[in-house]
Amino acid sequence: MSAFGRRNGAGGMGQGARPQFGVARPMKSGVPEVGRQNVPQPNGGDQFPSLPGEDMSVFPSEGAPGAQDAMTRLADRANAIHEKGYQAEGFEASVHKIKEQVLPRLLERVDPEAAATLSKDELSEEFRPIILEVLAELKVTLNRREQFALEKVLIDELLGFGPLEELLNDPDISDIMVNGPEQTYIEKKGKLQIAPIRFRDENHLLQIAQRIVNQVGRRVDQTTPLADARLKDGSRVNVIIPPLSLRGTAISIRKFSEKPITLDMLRDFGSMSDKMATALKIAGACRFNVVISGGTGSGKTTMLNALSKMIDPGERVLTIEDAAELRLQQPHWLPLETRPPNLEGQGAISIGDLVKNALRMRPDRIILGEIRGAECFDLLAAMNTGHDGSMCTLHANSPRECLGRMENMILMGDIKIPKEAISRQIAESVDLIVQVKRLRDGSRRTTNVTEVIGMEGDVIVTQELFKFEYLDETEDGKIIGEFRSSGLRPYTLEKARQFGFDQAFLEACL
């Protein structure tokens, strides 16, 4: 007998008796057993009828056209054969072949110290007769086009960065990624594609990498196989060599446009709405403490440069970075850069050291290119000690994650402070978090503008002012979305009132 007064087992139940507790009944679908597999079932069956006005056709079944198209794309990707690298052919291959013969003989006739003092145009004029002499010795005849191409290749090899020069001079290329001597990728309009260049061998590539980092007083060799550097135009360079890189020397170059990008330009590109641009302009002008959050290549540095345009020209601005890449558009701007240790492992100057020193240099604003560790605490201290309008960037996927990362970075240091005190300091220091994201179609969008309000218990309270909502995508893969305002009264309105922008700020956010 069970506790409910009935015998256990199926035999203990009479006709019409209730089933035992825990015995599942088969779900009814409203379709007879006979031929059930051939009869289309109604939406949800008898037990789960569809709601009034609900269209169940939006959920594709396995045989629907949308599902078939997705499976076809998966099959194409699984069976695709990708090219490993670029192979020069025809005219280009012949020019490079002649260059290998001419270059050693040319170097015998040239004084390197004298050549280093000449510009590229002057060097071309000096080289032209020498190249013709060498070609005559080798009994090689070239037409005018081939001669010009050979001159350009040789000048790039001697004074520039070899095959990379062609890519660096292309304004449409935003990223260059060298994966060893035989494979180079570039990013154009947010999409990756293989580049039409290759290096002679690993030694050739390593020489060019060393030439890049030596220009800014850094080095890359077996003892220091990692290096951050920058080019003369401000482009950021990272170099990693064997044994850390298994496919040979790897060079990553993040190019920056020659023309400074402003918030209006970002708005015209579709990166943000008109109201969002107005709110960010006011945030920059009213000395809000701003943290720009996002992933790699999402446009954090570009956003920071654009926000800096709104800084008053009368303010003294200090920027602190590992490799100086910020290009502020202000007259009174002093960039500072960290220093790696020397061969004995001494003499390193960290971001934290520079932040502490910057406080003695009478700054109005302190801007950090990127925070990765315990220097986050120094930045918060600067924000809390009269340097309103300080800005920085960091890697995070959302505004909430950004706050969590800031807490974790401070805890990474040697500072013995309770987590609640760290959270309170973040809440009191940061005014605005701007989240930028690179979407899968290659476009970069400002997806969130979030205010930090304060503390509620031991939790940091935030309020979202703007958000990017994904809607659909076009046939060619372009993402369609909408920038929506939350319609909330901004908490930082009082700060904007001190600069006379309160009404404009309120109208932009509502």
TORRO-872459 format. One record per residue (C-alpha): residue number from 0; residue in one letter; x, y, z. Coordinates in pm, whole numbers, plus 50000, padded with zeros to 5 digits. Layout:
BEGIN
NUM_A_X_Y_Z;
...
// end
This chain:
BEGIN
0_M_50000_50000_50000;
1_S_50122_50345_49922;
2_A_50096_50646_50147;
3_F_49786_50752_49948;
4_G_49596_50431_50027;
5_R_49651_50260_49691;
6_R_49861_49961_49597;
7_N_50184_50025_49405;
8_G_50200_49912_49045;
9_A_49971_49936_48748;
10_G_49748_49659_48872;
11_G_49644_49861_49175;
12_M_49459_50118_48968;
13_G_49104_50057_48867;
14_Q_48939_50193_48560;
15_G_48909_50570_48568;
16_A_49148_50599_48863;
17_R_49395_50889_48873;
18_P_49752_50799_48778;
19_Q_50010_50785_49052;
20_F_50212_51088_49151;
21_G_50517_51110_48921;
22_V_50375_50900_48636;
23_A_50396_51099_48312;
24_R_50114_51090_48059;
25_P_50202_51096_47688;
26_M_50146_51438_47528;
27_K_49848_51458_47294;
28_S_49901_51617_46956;
29_G_49543_51599_46834;
30_V_49644_51362_46551;
31_P_49535_50995_46538;
32_E_49803_50733_46594;
33_V_49746_50584_46248;
34_G_49934_50785_45986;
35_R_50055_51040_46243;
36_Q_50394_51079_46077;
37_N_50242_51178_45743;
38_V_49989_51427_45879;
39_P_50113_51783_45952;
40_Q_50061_51858_46319;
41_P_49884_52175_46425;
42_N_50091_52443_46597;
43_G_50150_52320_46952;
44_G_49888_52043_46940;
45_D_49581_52038_47168;
46_Q_49776_52085_47489;
47_F_49972_52393_47368;
48_P_49751_52584_47122;
49_S_49907_52891_46959;
50_L_49820_53228_47108;
51_P_49572_53450_46924;
52_G_49753_53640_46649;
53_E_50072_53435_46687;
54_D_50235_53330_46359;
55_M_50425_53005_46414;
56_S_50572_53020_46063;
57_V_50850_53248_46186;
58_F_51021_52942_46338;
59_P_51181_52761_46042;
60_S_51147_52385_46038;
61_E_51429_52160_45919;
62_G_51302_52162_45561;
63_A_51236_52538_45544;
64_P_51431_52742_45282;
65_G_51615_52940_45554;
66_A_51741_52622_45721;
67_Q_51841_52468_45386;
68_D_52037_52782_45295;
69_A_52218_52776_45632;
70_M_52309_52407_45588;
71_T_52441_52478_45236;
72_R_52663_52755_45369;
73_L_52793_52524_45644;
74_A_52874_52254_45386;
75_D_53054_52509_45163;
76_R_53263_52624_45456;
77_A_53347_52267_45562;
78_N_53463_52174_45208;
79_A_53642_52499_45124;
80_I_54011_52489_45027;
81_H_54200_52805_45125;
82_E_54513_52940_44965;
83_K_54816_52944_45194;
84_G_54991_53251_45056;
85_Y_55045_53476_44757;
86_Q_55247_53367_44455;
87_A_55385_53646_44234;
88_E_55338_53586_43863;
89_G_55426_53746_43530;
90_F_55558_54102_43535;
91_E_55575_54124_43914;
92_A_55768_53799_43948;
93_S_56021_53904_43681;
94_V_56085_54241_43852;
95_H_56149_54070_44186;
96_K_56380_53817_44020;
97_I_56588_54097_43863;
98_K_56591_54284_44198;
99_E_56761_53985_44364;
100_Q_57038_54003_44104;
101_V_57077_54384_44108;
102_L_57061_54450_44484;
103_P_57399_54292_44590;
104_R_57589_54474_44311;
105_L_57409_54800_44389;
106_L_57511_54784_44757;
107_E_57877_54749_44651;
108_R_57858_55086_44472;
109_V_57664_55282_44738;
110_D_57785_55448_45056;
111_P_57511_55363_45316;
112_E_57582_55668_45536;
113_A_57556_55908_45241;
114_A_57240_55734_45114;
115_A_57074_55768_45457;
116_T_57095_56151_45437;
117_L_56901_56169_45106;
118_S_56527_56167_45055;
119_K_56359_55898_44846;
120_D_56327_56125_44541;
121_E_56693_56234_44560;
122_L_56803_55874_44606;
123_S_56603_55769_44299;
124_E_56788_56029_44088;
125_E_57125_55909_44222;
126_F_57042_55542_44175;
127_R_56909_55561_43820;
128_P_57248_55569_43639;
129_I_57396_55311_43882;
130_I_57104_55073_43818;
131_L_57153_55111_43442;
132_E_57523_55024_43484;
133_V_57442_54710_43682;
134_L_57177_54604_43428;
135_A_57430_54650_43149;
136_E_57679_54429_43337;
137_L_57414_54163_43383;
138_K_57313_54203_43014;
139_V_56949_54262_43115;
140_T_56731_54491_42901;
141_L_56425_54654_43058;
142_N_56157_54880_42916;
143_R_56064_55207_43088;
144_R_55783_55055_43295;
145_E_56000_54772_43425;
146_Q_56280_55015_43505;
147_F_56051_55236_43717;
148_A_55910_54930_43898;
149_L_56264_54804_43969;
150_E_56370_55147_44103;
151_K_56070_55159_44338;
152_V_56134_54807_44472;
153_L_56502_54882_44533;
154_I_56435_55216_44709;
155_D_56171_55052_44932;
156_E_56419_54777_45013;
157_L_56703_55015_45105;
158_L_56521_55304_45277;
159_G_56170_55181_45355;
160_F_56008_54865_45485;
161_G_56040_54654_45171;
162_P_55718_54490_45048;
163_L_55522_54657_45331;
164_E_55568_55004_45174;
165_E_55302_54933_44910;
166_L_55048_54839_45178;
167_L_55137_55129_45408;
168_N_55076_55378_45124;
169_D_54727_55240_45049;
170_P_54473_55458_45238;
171_D_54199_55192_45215;
172_I_54397_54941_45424;
173_S_54335_54967_45800;
174_D_54528_54661_45926;
175_I_54832_54468_45804;
176_M_54902_54122_45949;
177_V_55224_53943_45847;
178_N_55221_53573_45942;
179_G_55573_53474_45843;
180_P_55750_53548_45514;
181_E_55499_53374_45285;
182_Q_55161_53493_45413;
183_T_55033_53847_45470;
184_Y_54672_53952_45529;
185_I_54519_54300_45511;
186_E_54189_54444_45629;
187_K_53989_54655_45384;
188_K_53651_54799_45484;
189_G_53633_54562_45779;
190_K_53702_54245_45577;
191_L_54021_54036_45576;
192_Q_54188_53935_45249;
193_I_54525_53801_45146;
194_A_54779_54065_45038;
195_P_54968_54051_44704;
196_I_55313_54055_44867;
197_R_55566_53808_45005;
198_F_55911_53836_45161;
199_R_56233_53680_45034;
200_D_56285_53466_45343;
201_E_56270_53479_45723;
202_N_56592_53687_45749;
203_H_56448_53948_45512;
204_L_56131_53978_45724;
205_L_56328_53994_46051;
206_Q_56546_54277_45915;
207_I_56237_54483_45831;
208_A_56087_54413_46177;
209_Q_56409_54529_46343;
210_R_56417_54841_46124;
211_I_56064_54931_46242;
212_V_56128_54890_46616;
213_N_56475_55050_46606;
214_Q_56318_55376_46486;
215_V_56154_55426_46827;
216_G_56446_55306_47037;
217_R_56312_54954_47097;
218_R_56467_54624_47004;
219_V_56352_54277_46907;
220_D_56585_53975_46932;
221_Q_56611_53638_47105;
222_T_56628_53799_47451;
223_T_56325_54026_47387;
224_P_56111_53847_47127;
225_L_55815_54084_47182;
226_A_55808_54454_47094;
227_D_55555_54737_47060;
228_A_55644_55027_46832;
229_R_55489_55295_46614;
230_L_55550_55435_46269;
231_K_55609_55802_46187;
232_D_55242_55852_46099;
233_G_55135_55718_46441;
234_S_55036_55368_46323;
235_R_55072_55103_46593;
236_V_55306_54807_46539;
237_N_55345_54482_46730;
238_V_55629_54239_46650;
239_I_55672_53884_46779;
240_I_55953_53660_46656;
241_P_56056_53292_46699;
242_P_56070_53095_46924;
243_L_55740_53249_47043;
244_S_55597_53268_46689;
245_L_55612_52923_46530;
246_R_55558_53035_46169;
247_G_55832_53295_46160;
248_T_55836_53666_46243;
249_A_55484_53811_46281;
250_I_55415_54183_46237;
251_S_55076_54341_46315;
252_I_55025_54702_46203;
253_R_54715_54903_46298;
254_K_54706_55199_46060;
255_F_54547_55532_46148;
256_S_54400_55769_45892;
257_E_54597_56083_45809;
258_K_54285_56295_45848;
259_P_54170_56310_46213;
260_I_53830_56146_46265;
261_T_53568_56350_46452;
262_L_53240_56252_46617;
263_D_53051_56407_46322;
264_M_53242_56181_46084;
265_L_53160_55876_46299;
266_R_52794_55979_46289;
267_D_52807_56012_45909;
268_F_52971_55667_45884;
269_G_52668_55523_46069;
270_S_52865_55443_46384;
271_M_52623_55642_46602;
272_S_52303_55845_46583;
273_D_52280_56224_46576;
274_K_52156_56240_46937;
275_M_52429_56004_47053;
276_A_52694_56223_46885;
277_T_52552_56533_47057;
278_A_52554_56362_47397;
279_L_52918_56249_47352;
280_K_53023_56599_47241;
281_I_52870_56741_47560;
282_A_53040_56467_47767;
283_G_53378_56567_47623;
284_A_53320_56940_47668;
285_C_53176_56913_48022;
286_R_53472_56716_48157;
287_F_53291_56388_48220;
288_N_53521_56103_48326;
289_V_53481_55861_48034;
290_V_53585_55497_47994;
291_I_53575_55360_47637;
292_S_53523_54985_47633;
293_G_53536_54737_47347;
294_G_53714_54447_47184;
295_T_54028_54440_46970;
296_G_53988_54649_46655;
297_S_53649_54785_46760;
298_G_53758_55151_46735;
299_K_53839_55244_47098;
300_T_54141_55459_47009;
301_T_53951_55625_46724;
302_M_53667_55711_46963;
303_L_53913_55850_47219;
304_N_54078_56068_46954;
305_A_53736_56193_46839;
306_L_53626_56275_47195;
307_S_53949_56468_47251;
308_K_53840_56719_46985;
309_M_53586_56854_47237;
310_I_53850_56939_47500;
311_D_53890_57313_47559;
312_P_54207_57442_47386;
313_G_54308_57617_47709;
314_E_54338_57288_47903;
315_R_54668_57107_47958;
316_V_54631_56743_47854;
317_L_54874_56460_47929;
318_T_54847_56125_47751;
319_I_55016_55811_47889;
320_E_55062_55498_47677;
321_D_55280_55190_47630;
322_A_55340_55281_47265;
323_A_55231_55636_47185;
324_E_54950_55612_46929;
325_L_54698_55875_47041;
326_R_54694_56185_46824;
327_L_54500_56448_47013;
328_Q_54373_56749_46826;
329_Q_54464_57003_47098;
330_P_54744_57264_47111;
331_H_54845_57202_47475;
332_W_54907_56828_47466;
333_L_55206_56640_47605;
334_P_55236_56267_47517;
335_L_55426_56037_47757;
336_E_55543_55682_47681;
337_T_55654_55392_47899;
338_R_56001_55239_47875;
339_P_56084_54867_47871;
340_P_56371_54729_48085;
341_N_56725_54730_47947;
342_L_56941_54421_47883;
343_E_57012_54388_48257;
344_G_56638_54392_48329;
345_Q_56650_54736_48493;
346_G_56528_55086_48417;
347_A_56168_54998_48325;
348_I_55912_55281_48360;
349_S_55552_55158_48386;
350_I_55221_55332_48322;
351_G_55169_55356_48700;
352_D_55499_55543_48737;
353_L_55400_55788_48464;
354_V_55055_55846_48617;
355_K_55213_55931_48953;
356_N_55460_56166_48782;
357_A_55185_56325_48572;
358_L_55010_56442_48890;
359_R_55313_56670_48951;
360_M_55300_56823_48602;
361_R_54990_57040_48657;
362_P_54756_56855_48415;
363_D_54391_56949_48360;
364_R_54316_56606_48215;
365_I_54502_56275_48217;
366_I_54426_56037_47930;
367_L_54542_55674_47933;
368_G_54566_55494_47601;
369_E_54478_55160_47757;
370_I_54467_55021_48109;
371_R_54560_54656_48161;
372_G_54650_54625_48528;
373_A_54699_54795_48863;
374_E_54750_55139_48699;
375_C_54368_55152_48690;
376_F_54380_55253_49059;
377_D_54614_55544_48977;
378_L_54374_55664_48708;
379_L_54078_55653_48950;
380_A_54286_55847_49199;
381_A_54353_56110_48931;
382_M_53981_56131_48846;
383_N_53904_56181_49216;
384_T_54171_56443_49281;
385_G_54056_56731_49065;
386_H_54137_56599_48716;
387_D_53782_56579_48585;
388_G_53758_56490_48219;
389_S_54012_56209_48236;
390_M_53961_55928_47985;
391_C_54092_55578_47915;
392_T_54019_55265_47711;
393_L_54002_54901_47816;
394_H_53897_54565_47672;
395_A_53549_54446_47773;
396_N_53236_54311_47602;
397_S_52977_54526_47778;
398_P_52953_54821_48018;
399_R_52879_54586_48310;
400_E_53183_54372_48225;
401_C_53388_54691_48199;
402_L_53316_54774_48564;
403_G_53400_54417_48668;
404_R_53729_54430_48479;
405_M_53824_54758_48647;
406_E_53765_54598_48987;
407_N_53972_54292_48889;
408_M_54259_54502_48752;
409_I_54289_54694_49079;
410_L_54282_54367_49276;
411_M_54568_54240_49053;
412_G_54798_54495_49214;
413_D_54952_54498_49560;
414_I_54694_54740_49698;
415_K_54526_54589_50005;
416_I_54178_54743_49982;
417_P_53841_54570_50033;
418_K_53643_54506_49715;
419_E_53356_54725_49842;
420_A_53592_55023_49872;
421_I_53720_54964_49517;
422_S_53366_54946_49380;
423_R_53275_55268_49561;
424_Q_53578_55448_49419;
425_I_53490_55334_49064;
426_A_53128_55447_49111;
427_E_53239_55789_49239;
428_S_53505_55840_48969;
429_V_53357_55719_48638;
430_D_53070_55916_48483;
431_L_53019_55750_48145;
432_I_53102_55418_47975;
433_V_53102_55419_47593;
434_Q_53083_55067_47448;
435_V_53208_55023_47090;
436_K_53184_54701_46892;
437_R_53299_54564_46557;
438_L_53007_54374_46407;
439_R_53042_54066_46191;
440_D_52990_54266_45867;
441_G_53303_54468_45950;
442_S_53119_54785_46055;
443_R_53203_54953_46386;
444_R_52915_55080_46597;
445_T_52876_55254_46931;
446_T_52644_54999_47091;
447_N_52596_55147_47441;
448_V_52632_55478_47623;
449_T_52589_55403_47993;
450_E_52600_55627_48299;
451_V_52749_55515_48631;
452_I_52508_55642_48898;
453_G_52652_55519_49228;
454_M_52629_55234_49476;
455_E_52332_55037_49601;
456_G_52460_54811_49876;
457_D_52778_54660_49731;
458_V_52662_54678_49367;
459_I_52750_54957_49120;
460_V_52428_55099_48972;
461_T_52424_55202_48605;
462_Q_52170_55362_48373;
463_E_52165_55313_47997;
464_L_52120_55632_47792;
465_F_52156_55488_47439;
466_K_52161_55140_47290;
467_F_52206_54992_46943;
468_E_51933_54738_46860;
469_Y_51998_54475_46591;
470_L_51703_54449_46349;
471_D_51800_54258_46035;
472_E_52064_54225_45768;
473_T_52062_54280_45393;
474_E_52124_54014_45128;
475_D_52489_54118_45099;
476_G_52542_54072_45475;
477_K_52518_54436_45592;
478_I_52368_54462_45939;
479_I_52066_54689_45984;
480_G_52002_54831_46330;
481_E_51859_55123_46518;
482_F_52009_55355_46780;
483_R_51752_55396_47056;
484_S_51744_55642_47339;
485_S_51618_55512_47674;
486_G_51434_55840_47738;
487_L_51570_55863_48094;
488_R_51678_56183_48262;
489_P_52060_56172_48275;
490_Y_52214_56151_48620;
491_T_52510_56366_48506;
492_L_52281_56657_48415;
493_E_52408_56863_48710;
494_K_52766_56836_48579;
495_A_52650_56954_48235;
496_R_52466_57246_48400;
497_Q_52796_57382_48533;
498_F_52910_57429_48171;
499_G_52572_57556_48041;
500_F_52490_57241_47840;
501_D_52216_57099_48062;
502_Q_51922_57174_47829;
503_A_52103_57046_47519;
504_F_52211_56732_47707;
505_L_51857_56665_47831;
506_E_51710_56706_47480;
507_A_51972_56470_47331;
508_C_51897_56196_47585;
509_L_51515_56214_47576;
// end
